[in-house]
Amino acid sequence: MSNNPLKFIDPSGHCGVLPGGNIYGCSSTDTTLIKMKVNYANNAGNEYFQGFIRDTAAQFRTDNPDYTITSDDNLEDLYYSFEDVYNMWLAGDNQAYLLSNATTQQQMEHRLKTNIVRQEIAEGFPTVKAGMLVGFSAARGNLLDASLGFADVWNKGSYNSPDESLKDHYKRHGKEVGAQDADQYLRKAKGFSENLRGATVSNVEGAVPGVKRYKKLGKYIDLAPDGSIISFGSSKRK
């Protein structure tokens, strides 16, 4: 999407498909149309089904005139590349990171950490000279937090900070969800939060009002109204 003409996207300039398939930055109408286009492309060998999708999309556009995705749009032009998403993340767009798949997130974090180390080497290791550890913990505690918007992912709840809450919840629930460290625990929690179809839902009283608990496949996750994570673990313990 790096050279994508504006006519292919919505007025915000962000409507498209992220690595992994999630729709990003689109109105509800354009989201429906993009899904139809993907469905159309995936059924290239079925002319009858393609015709059905084409006719359905045409009627949908008639009924919903507030669309910006047209039948002439190239599907390839609606996909974000890794470079697109990485640069959006660095610019402070946390949703570009959060809505990408786990593989893309790992690649983005690896790219960022590699660049951090290169910068340290080029500048004579100023962070080390300041008495701080260069490596994953330093990146996680400083630069990654700033770029990822850590507080947008994990809620501080009743703790003093999101980091304090995450570490304590990992200590208490990490093993039961198969996490080897706090970062993997966070990844697992985020991944679980992205696939809640079929989960049972209940209210949770606590420091943050409006929290919902979702239980599915032997695990639970507590989400604040803004989507940030309060807790994650095995529902068999609750």
C-alpha positions in Angstrom: 0.0 0.0 0.0 3.1 2.3 0.1 2.3 3.7 -3.4 -1.5 3.3 -3.1 -3.5 6.1 -4.7 -5.8 7.9 -2.3 -8.8 7.0 -4.5 -8.4 3.4 -3.3 -8.8 4.2 0.4 -11.0 6.1 2.7 -10.5 9.8 3.5 -8.4 9.0 6.6 -5.8 7.3 4.2 -5.7 4.1 6.3 -8.4 1.8 5.1 -6.9 -1.6 4.2 -5.9 -5.1 5.2 -3.1 -5.7 7.7 -0.7 -8.7 7.6 -2.7 -11.6 9.0 -6.0 -10.4 7.4 -7.5 -8.0 9.9 -9.3 -5.0 8.4 -7.9 -1.7 9.6 -9.1 1.9 9.6 -12.2 1.3 7.5 -15.8 2.3 8.0 -18.3 -0.5 8.5 -19.4 -0.2 4.9 -15.9 -0.4 3.5 -15.1 -3.3 5.8 -17.9 -5.3 4.4 -16.8 -4.5 0.8 -13.2 -5.4 1.4 -14.3 -8.8 2.9 -16.4 -9.3 -0.2 -13.4 -8.5 -2.4 -11.2 -11.0 -0.5 -14.0 -13.6 -0.8 -14.2 -12.9 -4.5 -10.5 -13.4 -4.9 -10.5 -16.6 -2.9 -13.1 -18.1 -5.1 -11.5 -17.4 -8.5 -12.4 -20.8 -9.8 -16.1 -20.6 -9.0 -17.7 -18.3 -11.5 -21.2 -18.8 -10.1 -20.0 -17.8 -6.6 -18.0 -14.9 -7.9 -21.1 -13.7 -9.8 -23.1 -13.9 -6.6 -20.5 -11.9 -4.6 -20.3 -9.3 -7.4 -24.1 -8.8 -7.5 -24.3 -8.7 -3.7 -21.6 -6.1 -3.6 -23.3 -4.0 -6.2 -26.6 -4.1 -4.3 -24.7 -3.3 -1.0 -23.2 -0.2 -2.6 -26.6 0.9 -3.8 -28.0 0.5 -0.3 -25.0 2.0 1.4 -23.7 5.1 -0.5 -21.1 6.0 2.1 -18.5 3.6 0.6 -15.0 4.5 -0.7 -13.9 1.0 -1.8 -15.1 0.5 -5.4 -15.3 -2.5 -7.6 -12.3 -1.2 -9.6 -10.0 -1.2 -6.7 -7.1 -3.6 -7.0 -7.2 -6.0 -4.0 -3.4 -5.8 -3.8 -3.6 -2.0 -3.4 -5.7 -2.6 -0.3 -3.1 -4.6 1.6 -0.6 -3.0 3.9 3.0 -4.2 3.6 5.2 -5.0 6.5 7.1 -1.7 6.0 3.8 0.2 6.0 2.7 -1.3 9.3 6.1 -0.9 10.9 6.4 2.7 10.0 2.9 3.4 11.2 3.8 1.7 14.6 6.9 3.9 14.9 4.8 6.9 14.3 2.7 6.1 17.3 -0.2 4.1 15.6 -0.6 1.4 18.2 -3.6 -0.2 16.5 -1.4 -1.1 13.5 0.7 -3.2 15.8 -2.2 -4.6 17.9 -4.2 -5.7 14.9 -1.3 -7.4 13.1 -0.8 -11.1 13.5 1.8 -12.5 16.0 4.4 -13.2 13.3 4.3 -9.6 12.1 4.5 -8.3 15.7 7.6 -10.4 16.3 9.2 -9.1 13.1 8.4 -5.6 14.1 9.8 -6.0 17.6 12.9 -7.7 16.2 13.4 -4.8 13.7 13.0 -2.2 16.5 15.4 -4.0 18.9 18.0 -4.5 16.1 17.8 -0.8 15.3 18.2 0.1 18.9 21.4 -1.9 19.2 22.8 -0.5 15.9 22.1 3.0 17.2 23.8 2.2 20.5 26.9 1.0 18.6 26.9 4.0 16.3 26.7 6.4 19.2 29.2 4.8 21.4 26.8 3.0 23.8 25.4 6.0 25.6 22.8 3.9 27.3 25.4 1.6 28.8 27.4 4.5 29.9 24.4 5.8 31.7 24.4 2.6 33.7 21.4 0.9 31.9 21.3 -2.6 30.3 21.1 -2.6 26.5 19.0 -5.5 25.4 15.5 -6.8 25.6 14.8 -5.5 29.1 15.9 -2.0 28.3 14.0 -1.9 25.0 10.9 -3.4 26.7 11.1 -0.9 29.5 11.7 2.2 27.5 11.6 2.4 23.7 9.2 -0.5 23.1 6.8 0.9 25.7 6.9 4.3 24.0 6.2 2.9 20.6 3.8 0.1 21.5 1.8 2.2 23.9 2.0 -0.5 26.6 -0.7 1.1 28.7 -3.1 0.7 25.7 -2.6 -3.1 25.9 -2.4 -3.9 29.6 -4.4 -1.9 32.2 -2.8 -1.0 35.5 -6.0 -1.9 37.3 -5.4 -1.6 41.1 -1.6 -1.4 40.6 0.6 1.6 40.4 1.4 1.0 36.7 0.6 -1.4 33.8 4.1 -2.9 34.1 3.7 -3.7 37.8 0.3 -5.3 37.1 1.6 -7.4 34.2 4.5 -8.7 36.2 2.4 -9.7 39.1 -0.3 -11.4 36.9 2.5 -13.3 35.0 3.9 -14.4 38.4 0.5 -15.7 39.4 -0.9 -17.0 36.1 2.0 -17.4 33.7 2.5 -21.1 34.2 -1.1 -22.0 33.9 -1.3 -20.5 30.4 2.1 -21.9 29.3 4.0 -18.6 29.3 7.8 -18.7 29.8 8.1 -15.0 30.6 6.1 -11.8 31.0 6.4 -10.9 27.3 5.1 -14.3 26.2 2.3 -14.0 28.8 1.3 -10.6 27.3 1.4 -12.1 23.8 -0.8 -15.0 24.8 -3.3 -12.7 26.5 -3.5 -10.4 23.5 -3.9 -13.3 21.2 -6.7 -14.8 23.3 -8.4 -11.4 23.4 -8.6 -11.3 19.6 -10.6 -14.5 19.3 -13.5 -14.4 21.8 -16.2 -15.8 19.6 -18.2 -18.4 21.6 -16.9 -17.2 25.0 -19.2 -16.8 27.9 -19.3 -13.3 29.4 -19.8 -12.0 32.9 -19.3 -8.8 34.8 -16.3 -8.4 37.1 -16.2 -6.0 40.1 -13.0 -4.3 40.9 -10.8 -1.1 40.7 -11.8 -0.6 37.1 -15.5 -0.2 36.4 -17.2 -2.0 33.6 -14.8 -4.9 33.3 -16.0 -8.0 31.5 -14.7 -11.6 32.0 -14.6 -13.8 28.9 -14.2 -17.6 29.4 -13.3 -20.0 26.6 -11.4 -23.3 26.3 -10.4 -23.4 29.9 -9.0 -19.8 30.0 -10.4 -16.5 31.0 -9.5 -12.9 30.2 -10.7 -9.7 31.9 -11.1 -6.7 29.6 -11.7 -3.1 30.5 -14.3 -1.1 28.5 -11.4 0.4 26.4 -10.2 -3.1 25.5 -7.1 -3.1 27.7 -6.3 -6.3 29.6 -6.9 -6.6 33.3 -6.0 -10.2 33.9 -5.5 -13.5 32.0 -5.3 -17.1 33.2 -6.9 -20.5 33.6 -10.6 -20.4 34.2 -10.3 -23.6 36.2 -8.7 -21.6 39.0 -11.4 -19.0 39.1 
